[in-house]
């Protein structure tokens, strides 16, 4: 039996959805967004930042990671997984 497509849940609060990023997104993202883009927990993101696996900068609003850096890590991780 085929799985039914997951229903789109309407959120009452505006959240920054990763899917809202353009393919060539060059924005800075906070660790929460970076975590959802990579499909990992926020805890993992903080560990990766601490380990220097993901480069980040401090911004006025907190830690920031470029989408480019997220993509770089993603492709690197995919290479390691091979
Ligand atoms: Zn982005």
PDB file of the backbone (N, CA, C, O) and the ligand in Angstrom, with CONECT records:
HET     ZN  A 101       1
ATOM      1  N   UNK A   1       0.842  -1.200   0.000  1.00  0.00           N
ATOM      2  CA  UNK A   1       0.000   0.000   0.000  1.00  0.00           C
ATOM      3  C   UNK A   1       0.876   1.248   0.000  1.00  0.00           C
ATOM      4  O   UNK A   1       1.790   1.383   0.813  1.00  0.00           O
ATOM      5  N   UNK A   2       0.587   2.128  -0.899  1.00  0.00           N
ATOM      6  CA  UNK A   2       1.399   3.344  -1.008  1.00  0.00           C
ATOM      7  C   UNK A   2       1.101   4.295   0.142  1.00  0.00           C
ATOM      8  O   UNK A   2      -0.040   4.435   0.582  1.00  0.00           O
ATOM      9  N   UNK A   3       2.136   4.930   0.605  1.00  0.00           N
ATOM     10  CA  UNK A   3       1.971   5.893   1.691  1.00  0.00           C
ATOM     11  C   UNK A   3       1.316   7.160   1.160  1.00  0.00           C
ATOM     12  O   UNK A   3       1.667   7.668   0.094  1.00  0.00           O
ATOM     13  N   UNK A   4       0.378   7.644   1.914  1.00  0.00           N
ATOM     14  CA  UNK A   4      -0.307   8.875   1.519  1.00  0.00           C
ATOM     15  C   UNK A   4       0.648  10.054   1.638  1.00  0.00           C
ATOM     16  O   UNK A   4       1.468  10.096   2.554  1.00  0.00           O
ATOM     17  N   UNK A   5       0.549  11.007   0.726  1.00  0.00           N
ATOM     18  CA  UNK A   5       1.427  12.177   0.852  1.00  0.00           C
ATOM     19  C   UNK A   5       1.143  12.916   2.160  1.00  0.00           C
ATOM     20  O   UNK A   5      -0.008  13.096   2.558  1.00  0.00           O
ATOM     21  N   UNK A   6       2.215  13.334   2.807  1.00  0.00           N
ATOM     22  CA  UNK A   6       2.021  14.009   4.097  1.00  0.00           C
ATOM     23  C   UNK A   6       1.263  15.322   3.897  1.00  0.00           C
ATOM     24  O   UNK A   6       1.594  16.116   3.016  1.00  0.00           O
ATOM     25  N   UNK A   7       0.268  15.532   4.709  1.00  0.00           N
ATOM     26  CA  UNK A   7      -0.528  16.753   4.556  1.00  0.00           C
ATOM     27  C   UNK A   7       0.273  17.988   4.940  1.00  0.00           C
ATOM     28  O   UNK A   7       1.108  17.949   5.844  1.00  0.00           O
ATOM     29  N   UNK A   8       0.010  19.066   4.250  1.00  0.00           N
ATOM     30  CA  UNK A   8       0.708  20.317   4.561  1.00  0.00           C
ATOM     31  C   UNK A   8       0.045  20.934   5.794  1.00  0.00           C
ATOM     32  O   UNK A   8      -1.138  21.272   5.802  1.00  0.00           O
ATOM     33  N   UNK A   9       0.849  21.058   6.803  1.00  0.00           N
ATOM     34  CA  UNK A   9       0.320  21.591   8.056  1.00  0.00           C
ATOM     35  C   UNK A   9       0.513  23.106   8.080  1.00  0.00           C
ATOM     36  O   UNK A   9       1.617  23.608   7.870  1.00  0.00           O
ATOM     37  N   UNK A  10      -0.547  23.801   8.331  1.00  0.00           N
ATOM     38  CA  UNK A  10      -0.455  25.256   8.377  1.00  0.00           C
ATOM     39  C   UNK A  10       0.056  25.683   9.747  1.00  0.00           C
ATOM     40  O   UNK A  10      -0.527  25.355  10.780  1.00  0.00           O
ATOM     41  N   UNK A  11       1.143  26.413   9.728  1.00  0.00           N
ATOM     42  CA  UNK A  11       1.697  26.902  10.982  1.00  0.00           C
ATOM     43  C   UNK A  11       1.112  28.270  11.304  1.00  0.00           C
ATOM     44  O   UNK A  11       0.946  29.118  10.427  1.00  0.00           O
ATOM     45  N   UNK A  12       0.808  28.460  12.558  1.00  0.00           N
ATOM     46  CA  UNK A  12       0.258  29.754  12.950  1.00  0.00           C
ATOM     47  C   UNK A  12       1.338  30.817  13.045  1.00  0.00           C
ATOM     48  O   UNK A  12       1.079  32.009  12.878  1.00  0.00           O
ATOM     49  N   UNK A  13       2.549  30.361  13.315  1.00  0.00           N
ATOM     50  CA  UNK A  13       3.647  31.309  13.442  1.00  0.00           C
ATOM     51  C   UNK A  13       4.483  31.308  12.176  1.00  0.00           C
ATOM     52  O   UNK A  13       4.761  30.251  11.609  1.00  0.00           O
ATOM     53  N   UNK A  14       4.881  32.481  11.736  1.00  0.00           N
ATOM     54  CA  UNK A  14       5.747  32.524  10.554  1.00  0.00           C
ATOM     55  C   UNK A  14       7.117  31.970  10.891  1.00  0.00           C
ATOM     56  O   UNK A  14       7.793  32.474  11.788  1.00  0.00           O
ATOM     57  N   UNK A  15       7.519  30.952  10.186  1.00  0.00           N
ATOM     58  CA  UNK A  15       8.844  30.390  10.414  1.00  0.00           C
ATOM     59  C   UNK A  15       9.626  30.441   9.119  1.00  0.00           C
ATOM     60  O   UNK A  15       9.072  30.361   8.023  1.00  0.00           O
ATOM     61  N   UNK A  16      10.917  30.574   9.281  1.00  0.00           N
ATOM     62  CA  UNK A  16      11.770  30.654   8.107  1.00  0.00           C
ATOM     63  C   UNK A  16      11.987  29.258   7.561  1.00  0.00           C
ATOM     64  O   UNK A  16      12.809  28.498   8.074  1.00  0.00           O
ATOM     65  N   UNK A  17      11.249  28.928   6.526  1.00  0.00           N
ATOM     66  CA  UNK A  17      11.354  27.598   5.954  1.00  0.00           C
ATOM     67  C   UNK A  17      12.565  27.498   5.034  1.00  0.00           C
ATOM     68  O   UNK A  17      12.790  28.376   4.201  1.00  0.00           O
ATOM     69  N   UNK A  18      13.336  26.441   5.181  1.00  0.00           N
ATOM     70  CA  UNK A  18      14.484  26.256   4.296  1.00  0.00           C
ATOM     71  C   UNK A  18      14.087  26.240   2.832  1.00  0.00           C
ATOM     72  O   UNK A  18      14.850  26.658   1.961  1.00  0.00           O
ATOM     73  N   UNK A  19      12.877  25.749   2.572  1.00  0.00           N
ATOM     74  CA  UNK A  19      12.429  25.645   1.186  1.00  0.00           C
ATOM     75  C   UNK A  19      12.211  27.017   0.563  1.00  0.00           C
ATOM     76  O   UNK A  19      12.062  27.142  -0.653  1.00  0.00           O
ATOM     77  N   UNK A  20      12.194  28.058   1.418  1.00  0.00           N
ATOM     78  CA  UNK A  20      12.010  29.408   0.897  1.00  0.00           C
ATOM     79  C   UNK A  20      13.291  29.948   0.275  1.00  0.00           C
ATOM     80  O   UNK A  20      13.270  30.983  -0.391  1.00  0.00           O
ATOM     81  N   UNK A  21      14.394  29.259   0.487  1.00  0.00           N
ATOM     82  CA  UNK A  21      15.672  29.706  -0.053  1.00  0.00           C
ATOM     83  C   UNK A  21      15.721  29.484  -1.561  1.00  0.00           C
ATOM     84  O   UNK A  21      15.294  28.439  -2.052  1.00  0.00           O
ATOM     85  N   UNK A  22      16.235  30.457  -2.287  1.00  0.00           N
ATOM     86  CA  UNK A  22      16.470  30.222  -3.715  1.00  0.00           C
ATOM     87  C   UNK A  22      17.630  29.248  -3.890  1.00  0.00           C
ATOM     88  O   UNK A  22      18.429  29.080  -2.969  1.00  0.00           O
ATOM     89  N   UNK A  23      17.741  28.601  -5.054  1.00  0.00           N
ATOM     90  CA  UNK A  23      18.815  27.612  -5.250  1.00  0.00           C
ATOM     91  C   UNK A  23      20.208  28.195  -5.035  1.00  0.00           C
ATOM     92  O   UNK A  23      21.120  27.493  -4.598  1.00  0.00           O
ATOM     93  N   UNK A  24      20.365  29.469  -5.341  1.00  0.00           N
ATOM     94  CA  UNK A  24      21.685  30.086  -5.191  1.00  0.00           C
ATOM     95  C   UNK A  24      21.722  31.008  -3.959  1.00  0.00           C
ATOM     96  O   UNK A  24      22.402  32.034  -3.947  1.00  0.00           O
ATOM     97  N   UNK A  25      20.977  30.610  -2.941  1.00  0.00           N
ATOM     98  CA  UNK A  25      20.870  31.406  -1.726  1.00  0.00           C
ATOM     99  C   UNK A  25      22.245  31.741  -1.140  1.00  0.00           C
ATOM    100  O   UNK A  25      23.094  30.869  -0.960  1.00  0.00           O
ATOM    101  N   UNK A  26      22.433  33.016  -0.853  1.00  0.00           N
ATOM    102  CA  UNK A  26      23.708  33.431  -0.257  1.00  0.00           C
ATOM    103  C   UNK A  26      23.482  34.078   1.109  1.00  0.00           C
ATOM    104  O   UNK A  26      24.336  34.799   1.625  1.00  0.00           O
ATOM    105  N   UNK A  27      22.329  33.805   1.667  1.00  0.00           N
ATOM    106  CA  UNK A  27      21.964  34.423   2.938  1.00  0.00           C
ATOM    107  C   UNK A  27      22.693  33.779   4.115  1.00  0.00           C
ATOM    108  O   UNK A  27      23.215  32.668   4.028  1.00  0.00           O
ATOM    109  N   UNK A  28      22.705  34.523   5.215  1.00  0.00           N
ATOM    110  CA  UNK A  28      23.213  33.978   6.465  1.00  0.00           C
ATOM    111  C   UNK A  28      22.050  33.331   7.193  1.00  0.00           C
ATOM    112  O   UNK A  28      20.960  33.900   7.266  1.00  0.00           O
ATOM    113  N   UNK A  29      22.279  32.156   7.724  1.00  0.00           N
ATOM    114  CA  UNK A  29      21.213  31.466   8.445  1.00  0.00           C
ATOM    115  C   UNK A  29      21.650  31.198   9.877  1.00  0.00           C
ATOM    116  O   UNK A  29      22.831  31.006  10.162  1.00  0.00           O
ATOM    117  N   UNK A  30      20.667  31.192  10.767  1.00  0.00           N
ATOM    118  CA  UNK A  30      21.008  30.854  12.144  1.00  0.00           C
ATOM    119  C   UNK A  30      21.115  29.331  12.269  1.00  0.00           C
ATOM    120  O   UNK A  30      20.682  28.610  11.370  1.00  0.00           O
ATOM    121  N   UNK A  31      21.680  28.838  13.360  1.00  0.00           N
ATOM    122  CA  UNK A  31      21.892  27.390  13.503  1.00  0.00           C
ATOM    123  C   UNK A  31      20.618  26.560  13.359  1.00  0.00           C
ATOM    124  O   UNK A  31      20.674  25.428  12.878  1.00  0.00           O
ATOM    125  N   UNK A  32      19.484  27.100  13.764  1.00  0.00           N
ATOM    126  CA  UNK A  32      18.227  26.348  13.637  1.00  0.00           C
ATOM    127  C   UNK A  32      17.902  26.061  12.178  1.00  0.00           C
ATOM    128  O   UNK A  32      17.539  24.942  11.816  1.00  0.00           O
ATOM    129  N   UNK A  33      18.038  27.083  11.353  1.00  0.00           N
ATOM    130  CA  UNK A  33      17.757  26.914   9.925  1.00  0.00           C
ATOM    131  C   UNK A  33      18.798  25.997   9.296  1.00  0.00           C
ATOM    132  O   UNK A  33      18.467  25.141   8.476  1.00  0.00           O
ATOM    133  N   UNK A  34      20.040  26.179   9.680  1.00  0.00           N
ATOM    134  CA  UNK A  34      21.107  25.316   9.157  1.00  0.00           C
ATOM    135  C   UNK A  34      20.824  23.863   9.511  1.00  0.00           C
ATOM    136  O   UNK A  34      21.034  22.966   8.695  1.00  0.00           O
ATOM    137  N   UNK A  35      20.350  23.636  10.720  1.00  0.00           N
ATOM    138  CA  UNK A  35      20.040  22.275  11.164  1.00  0.00           C
ATOM    139  C   UNK A  35      18.945  21.659  10.316  1.00  0.00           C
ATOM    140  O   UNK A  35      19.055  20.505   9.901  1.00  0.00           O
ATOM    141  N   UNK A  36      17.892  22.416  10.055  1.00  0.00           N
ATOM    142  CA  UNK A  36      16.799  21.841   9.271  1.00  0.00           C
ATOM    143  C   UNK A  36      17.199  21.665   7.812  1.00  0.00           C
ATOM    144  O   UNK A  36      16.721  20.747   7.145  1.00  0.00           O
ATOM    145  N   UNK A  37      18.074  22.536   7.310  1.00  0.00           N
ATOM    146  CA  UNK A  37      18.553  22.376   5.935  1.00  0.00           C
ATOM    147  C   UNK A  37      19.369  21.092   5.796  1.00  0.00           C
ATOM    148  O   UNK A  37      19.294  20.402   4.779  1.00  0.00           O
ATOM    149  N   UNK A  38      20.136  20.788   6.817  1.00  0.00           N
ATOM    150  CA  UNK A  38      20.982  19.590   6.774  1.00  0.00           C
ATOM    151  C   UNK A  38      20.253  18.355   7.288  1.00  0.00           C
ATOM    152  O   UNK A  38      20.739  17.233   7.147  1.00  0.00           O
ATOM    153  N   UNK A  39      19.089  18.568   7.881  1.00  0.00           N
ATOM    154  CA  UNK A  39      18.338  17.442   8.419  1.00  0.00           C
ATOM    155  C   UNK A  39      18.982  16.847   9.661  1.00  0.00           C
ATOM    156  O   UNK A  39      18.907  15.642   9.903  1.00  0.00           O
ATOM    157  N   UNK A  40      19.607  17.699  10.432  1.00  0.00           N
ATOM    158  CA  UNK A  40      20.217  17.244  11.684  1.00  0.00           C
ATOM    159  C   UNK A  40      19.636  18.064  12.834  1.00  0.00           C
ATOM    160  O   UNK A  40      18.910  19.036  12.624  1.00  0.00           O
ATOM    161  N   UNK A  41      19.971  17.650  14.042  1.00  0.00           N
ATOM    162  CA  UNK A  41      19.470  18.387  15.196  1.00  0.00           C
ATOM    163  C   UNK A  41      20.319  19.639  15.424  1.00  0.00           C
ATOM    164  O   UNK A  41      21.436  19.758  14.920  1.00  0.00           O
ATOM    165  N   UNK A  42      19.760  20.558  16.188  1.00  0.00           N
ATOM    166  CA  UNK A  42      20.500  21.774  16.500  1.00  0.00           C
ATOM    167  C   UNK A  42      21.752  21.443  17.295  1.00  0.00           C
ATOM    168  O   UNK A  42      22.791  22.089  17.154  1.00  0.00           O
ATOM    169  N   UNK A  43      21.629  20.423  18.130  1.00  0.00           N
ATOM    170  CA  UNK A  43      22.763  19.965  18.928  1.00  0.00           C
ATOM    171  C   UNK A  43      23.931  19.563  18.017  1.00  0.00           C
ATOM    172  O   UNK A  43      25.091  19.873  18.287  1.00  0.00           O
ATOM    173  N   UNK A  44      23.587  18.871  16.942  1.00  0.00           N
ATOM    174  CA  UNK A  44      24.613  18.443  15.983  1.00  0.00           C
ATOM    175  C   UNK A  44      25.270  19.643  15.320  1.00  0.00           C
ATOM    176  O   UNK A  44      26.487  19.673  15.141  1.00  0.00           O
ATOM    177  N   UNK A  45      24.467  20.625  14.960  1.00  0.00           N
ATOM    178  CA  UNK A  45      25.005  21.836  14.328  1.00  0.00           C
ATOM    179  C   UNK A  45      26.005  22.528  15.256  1.00  0.00           C
ATOM    180  O   UNK A  45      27.081  22.941  14.825  1.00  0.00           O
ATOM    181  N   UNK A  46      25.641  22.647  16.519  1.00  0.00           N
ATOM    182  CA  UNK A  46      26.540  23.304  17.462  1.00  0.00           C
ATOM    183  C   UNK A  46      27.835  22.512  17.629  1.00  0.00           C
ATOM    184  O   UNK A  46      28.911  23.087  17.795  1.00  0.00           O
ATOM    185  N   UNK A  47      27.717  21.192  17.583  1.00  0.00           N
ATOM    186  CA  UNK A  47      28.917  20.361  17.686  1.00  0.00           C
ATOM    187  C   UNK A  47      29.801  20.538  16.450  1.00  0.00           C
ATOM    188  O   UNK A  47      31.022  20.650  16.563  1.00  0.00           O
ATOM    189  N   UNK A  48      29.176  20.564  15.274  1.00  0.00           N
ATOM    190  CA  UNK A  48      29.923  20.750  14.029  1.00  0.00           C
ATOM    191  C   UNK A  48      30.614  22.107  14.009  1.00  0.00           C
ATOM    192  O   UNK A  48      31.731  22.236  13.508  1.00  0.00           O
ATOM    193  N   UNK A  49      29.945  23.115  14.553  1.00  0.00           N
ATOM    194  CA  UNK A  49      30.551  24.445  14.614  1.00  0.00           C
ATOM    195  C   UNK A  49      31.727  24.431  15.579  1.00  0.00           C
ATOM    196  O   UNK A  49      32.775  25.017  15.307  1.00  0.00           O
ATOM    197  N   UNK A  50      31.542  23.757  16.709  1.00  0.00           N
ATOM    198  CA  UNK A  50      32.613  23.683  17.715  1.00  0.00           C
ATOM    199  C   UNK A  50      33.811  22.908  17.180  1.00  0.00           C
ATOM    200  O   UNK A  50      34.957  23.232  17.494  1.00  0.00           O
ATOM    201  N   UNK A  51      33.547  21.892  16.377  1.00  0.00           N
ATOM    202  CA  UNK A  51      34.613  21.066  15.814  1.00  0.00           C
ATOM    203  C   UNK A  51      35.272  21.714  14.603  1.00  0.00           C
ATOM    204  O   UNK A  51      36.273  21.210  14.093  1.00  0.00           O
ATOM    205  N   UNK A  52      34.719  22.819  14.147  1.00  0.00           N
ATOM    206  CA  UNK A  52      35.277  23.482  12.977  1.00  0.00           C
ATOM    207  C   UNK A  52      34.882  22.826  11.670  1.00  0.00           C
ATOM    208  O   UNK A  52      35.454  23.124  10.622  1.00  0.00           O
ATOM    209  N   UNK A  53      33.903  21.932  11.729  1.00  0.00           N
ATOM    210  CA  UNK A  53      33.432  21.265  10.502  1.00  0.00           C
ATOM    211  C   UNK A  53      32.602  22.228   9.666  1.00  0.00           C
ATOM    212  O   UNK A  53      32.562  22.142   8.439  1.00  0.00           O
ATOM    213  N   UNK A  54      31.952  23.130  10.350  1.00  0.00           N
ATOM    214  CA  UNK A  54      31.149  24.145   9.672  1.00  0.00           C
ATOM    215  C   UNK A  54      31.652  25.516  10.107  1.00  0.00           C
ATOM    216  O   UNK A  54      31.732  25.823  11.296  1.00  0.00           O
ATOM    217  N   UNK A  55      31.989  26.332   9.107  1.00  0.00           N
ATOM    218  CA  UNK A  55      32.467  27.681   9.395  1.00  0.00           C
ATOM    219  C   UNK A  55      31.289  28.581   9.718  1.00  0.00           C
ATOM    220  O   UNK A  55      30.240  28.513   9.077  1.00  0.00           O
ATOM    221  N   UNK A  56      31.475  29.410  10.703  1.00  0.00           N
ATOM    222  CA  UNK A  56      30.402  30.329  11.071  1.00  0.00           C
ATOM    223  C   UNK A  56      30.989  31.658  11.497  1.00  0.00           C
ATOM    224  O   UNK A  56      32.180  31.770  11.785  1.00  0.00           O
ATOM    225  N   UNK A  57      30.134  32.653  11.531  1.00  0.00           N
ATOM    226  CA  UNK A  57      30.531  33.990  11.956  1.00  0.00           C
ATOM    227  C   UNK A  57      29.554  34.478  13.012  1.00  0.00           C
ATOM    228  O   UNK A  57      28.397  34.062  13.060  1.00  0.00           O
ATOM    229  N   UNK A  58      30.041  35.348  13.831  1.00  0.00           N
ATOM    230  CA  UNK A  58      29.139  35.942  14.813  1.00  0.00           C
ATOM    231  C   UNK A  58      28.510  37.191  14.220  1.00  0.00           C
ATOM    232  O   UNK A  58      29.190  38.100  13.745  1.00  0.00           O
ATOM    233  N   UNK A  59      27.208  37.198  14.267  1.00  0.00           N
ATOM    234  CA  UNK A  59      26.465  38.363  13.803  1.00  0.00           C
ATOM    235  C   UNK A  59      25.777  38.990  15.001  1.00  0.00           C
ATOM    236  O   UNK A  59      25.721  38.412  16.087  1.00  0.00           O
ATOM    237  N   UNK A  60      25.264  40.166  14.781  1.00  0.00           N
ATOM    238  CA  UNK A  60      24.580  40.891  15.842  1.00  0.00           C
ATOM    239  C   UNK A  60      23.504  40.024  16.488  1.00  0.00           C
ATOM    240  O   UNK A  60      23.283  40.099  17.697  1.00  0.00           O
ATOM    241  N   UNK A  61      22.838  39.203  15.681  1.00  0.00           N
ATOM    242  CA  UNK A  61      21.721  38.392  16.176  1.00  0.00           C
ATOM    243  C   UNK A  61      22.152  36.999  16.607  1.00  0.00           C
ATOM    244  O   UNK A  61      21.319  36.179  16.993  1.00  0.00           O
ATOM    245  N   UNK A  62      23.438  36.731  16.545  1.00  0.00           N
ATOM    246  CA  UNK A  62      23.897  35.418  17.006  1.00  0.00           C
ATOM    247  C   UNK A  62      24.817  34.761  16.005  1.00  0.00           C
ATOM    248  O   UNK A  62      25.401  35.426  15.149  1.00  0.00           O
ATOM    249  N   UNK A  63      24.944  33.444  16.117  1.00  0.00           N
ATOM    250  CA  UNK A  63      25.813  32.720  15.207  1.00  0.00           C
ATOM    251  C   UNK A  63      25.161  32.596  13.844  1.00  0.00           C
ATOM    252  O   UNK A  63      23.956  32.368  13.734  1.00  0.00           O
ATOM    253  N   UNK A  64      25.956  32.747  12.826  1.00  0.00           N
ATOM    254  CA  UNK A  64      25.420  32.731  11.476  1.00  0.00           C
ATOM    255  C   UNK A  64      26.269  31.856  10.574  1.00  0.00           C
ATOM    256  O   UNK A  64      27.497  31.843  10.661  1.00  0.00           O
ATOM    257  N   UNK A  65      25.588  31.128   9.710  1.00  0.00           N
ATOM    258  CA  UNK A  65      26.236  30.233   8.764  1.00  0.00           C
ATOM    259  C   UNK A  65      25.708  30.600   7.378  1.00  0.00           C
ATOM    260  O   UNK A  65      24.501  30.773   7.206  1.00  0.00           O
ATOM    261  N   UNK A  66      26.576  30.719   6.410  1.00  0.00           N
ATOM    262  CA  UNK A  66      26.090  31.025   5.063  1.00  0.00           C
ATOM    263  C   UNK A  66      25.474  29.768   4.459  1.00  0.00           C
ATOM    264  O   UNK A  66      25.862  28.642   4.772  1.00  0.00           O
ATOM    265  N   UNK A  67      24.510  30.000   3.591  1.00  0.00           N
ATOM    266  CA  UNK A  67      23.886  28.865   2.920  1.00  0.00           C
ATOM    267  C   UNK A  67      24.939  28.139   2.065  1.00  0.00           C
ATOM    268  O   UNK A  67      24.894  26.920   1.900  1.00  0.00           O
ATOM    269  N   UNK A  68      25.877  28.914   1.535  1.00  0.00           N
ATOM    270  CA  UNK A  68      26.950  28.303   0.743  1.00  0.00           C
ATOM    271  C   UNK A  68      27.741  27.310   1.581  1.00  0.00           C
ATOM    272  O   UNK A  68      28.108  26.233   1.111  1.00  0.00           O
ATOM    273  N   UNK A  69      28.000  27.690   2.836  1.00  0.00           N
ATOM    274  CA  UNK A  69      28.744  26.807   3.730  1.00  0.00           C
ATOM    275  C   UNK A  69      27.930  25.556   4.046  1.00  0.00           C
ATOM    276  O   UNK A  69      28.486  24.465   4.171  1.00  0.00           O
ATOM    277  N   UNK A  70      26.631  25.712   4.172  1.00  0.00           N
ATOM    278  CA  UNK A  70      25.755  24.566   4.416  1.00  0.00           C
ATOM    279  C   UNK A  70      25.821  23.612   3.222  1.00  0.00           C
ATOM    280  O   UNK A  70      25.915  22.395   3.384  1.00  0.00           O
ATOM    281  N   UNK A  71      25.771  24.191   2.020  1.00  0.00           N
ATOM    282  CA  UNK A  71      25.851  23.361   0.806  1.00  0.00           C
ATOM    283  C   UNK A  71      27.208  22.664   0.714  1.00  0.00           C
ATOM    284  O   UNK A  71      27.294  21.500   0.322  1.00  0.00           O
ATOM    285  N   UNK A  72      28.278  23.401   1.085  1.00  0.00           N
ATOM    286  CA  UNK A  72      29.613  22.826   1.034  1.00  0.00           C
ATOM    287  C   UNK A  72      29.702  21.630   1.973  1.00  0.00           C
ATOM    288  O   UNK A  72      30.208  20.574   1.596  1.00  0.00           O
ATOM    289  N   UNK A  73      29.214  21.797   3.181  1.00  0.00           N
ATOM    290  CA  UNK A  73      29.260  20.703   4.147  1.00  0.00           C
ATOM    291  C   UNK A  73      28.425  19.522   3.668  1.00  0.00           C
ATOM    292  O   UNK A  73      28.814  18.366   3.830  1.00  0.00           O
ATOM    293  N   UNK A  74      27.281  19.826   3.081  1.00  0.00           N
ATOM    294  CA  UNK A  74      26.381  18.792   2.576  1.00  0.00           C
ATOM    295  C   UNK A  74      27.081  17.921   1.531  1.00  0.00           C
ATOM    296  O   UNK A  74      26.997  16.694   1.577  1.00  0.00           O
ATOM    297  N   UNK A  75      27.768  18.567   0.592  1.00  0.00           N
ATOM    298  CA  UNK A  75      28.423  17.798  -0.472  1.00  0.00           C
ATOM    299  C   UNK A  75      29.635  17.056   0.072  1.00  0.00           C
ATOM    300  O   UNK A  75      29.961  15.963  -0.389  1.00  0.00           O
ATOM    301  N   UNK A  76      30.300  17.656   1.055  1.00  0.00           N
ATOM    302  CA  UNK A  76      31.443  16.986   1.671  1.00  0.00           C
ATOM    303  C   UNK A  76      30.987  15.734   2.401  1.00  0.00           C
ATOM    304  O   UNK A  76      31.606  14.675   2.303  1.00  0.00           O
ATOM    305  N   UNK A  77      29.901  15.877   3.129  1.00  0.00           N
ATOM    306  CA  UNK A  77      29.348  14.743   3.874  1.00  0.00           C
ATOM    307  C   UNK A  77      28.917  13.634   2.920  1.00  0.00           C
ATOM    308  O   UNK A  77      29.096  12.451   3.212  1.00  0.00           O
ATOM    309  N   UNK A  78      28.348  14.022   1.778  1.00  0.00           N
ATOM    310  CA  UNK A  78      27.904  13.044   0.787  1.00  0.00           C
ATOM    311  C   UNK A  78      29.096  12.288   0.224  1.00  0.00           C
ATOM    312  O   UNK A  78      29.009  11.096  -0.071  1.00  0.00           O
ATOM    313  N   UNK A  79      30.227  13.005   0.078  1.00  0.00           N
ATOM    314  CA  UNK A  79      31.434  12.379  -0.442  1.00  0.00           C
ATOM    315  C   UNK A  79      31.971  11.363   0.556  1.00  0.00           C
ATOM    316  O   UNK A  79      32.377  10.263   0.181  1.00  0.00           O
ATOM    317  N   UNK A  80      31.969  11.740   1.824  1.00  0.00           N
ATOM    318  CA  UNK A  80      32.486  10.865   2.876  1.00  0.00           C
ATOM    319  C   UNK A  80      31.625   9.588   2.962  1.00  0.00           C
ATOM    320  O   UNK A  80      32.133   8.494   3.211  1.00  0.00           O
ATOM    321  N   UNK A  81      30.321   9.761   2.752  1.00  0.00           N
ATOM    322  CA  UNK A  81      29.382   8.651   2.891  1.00  0.00           C
ATOM    323  C   UNK A  81      29.560   7.605   1.781  1.00  0.00           C
ATOM    324  O   UNK A  81      29.117   6.466   1.926  1.00  0.00           O
ATOM    325  N   UNK A  82      30.202   7.988   0.685  1.00  0.00           N
ATOM    326  CA  UNK A  82      30.357   7.061  -0.433  1.00  0.00           C
ATOM    327  C   UNK A  82      31.268   5.882  -0.133  1.00  0.00           C
ATOM    328  O   UNK A  82      31.480   5.030  -0.996  1.00  0.00           O
TER     329      UNK A  82
HETATM  330 ZN    ZN A 101      19.364  29.927   2.329  1.00  0.00          ZN
END
